[in-house]
């Protein structure tokens, strides 16, 4: 009988311990909404919103830019911008704003990036740095800024003139960049149809035996 009470008491203690631990985890700060993407033209301003619930002392929101070189660049920690933040016309390159909801339980942290340039296109991570918690366990969510770029042709890697002998092979190239990626169509400068009346798309125009495939 004593061993039965002992086992029951141990089980009850274990359940209470698990319940307290789960309750503690529920009270930790968390990101409760997706970060909606922003699509803007060069020179415009983008805003990413990270909504956090149960924010507490010892926790700070951190914004990090995942750049094209796979290097994480910390932009701000706890509303303090950590990188060079130029001011032009009274407007800062970066701002970290916050807005608290009516209930007081949720706060939206807004990263503002002014004067967008192509190199700012990429992923931006919002994480909650919690004291005493390993960084790989911090709550985090990623948002995307897409910087639209008008299509341009790179002259150095594009063939402007190509002289061919009859029956020879060649592959003239048009190197164009832009966001979104441009669609390339080959046309005759005189407006006439291409051989066989076909249109040709893509960065490379394959010519085999002076015939277009």
Secondary structure, 3 states (H helix, E strand, C coil): CHHHHHHHHHHHHHHHHHHHHHHHHHCCCEECCCCCCEEEECCCCEEEEEEEECCCCCEEEEEEEECCCCCEEEEEECCEECCCCCEECCEECEEEEEEECCCCCEEEEEEEECCCCHHHCEEEEEEEEECCCCHHHCCEEEEEEEEEEEEEECHHHCCCCCCCCCCCCEEEECCEEEECCCCCEECCCCCCCCHHHCCEECCEEEEECCEEC
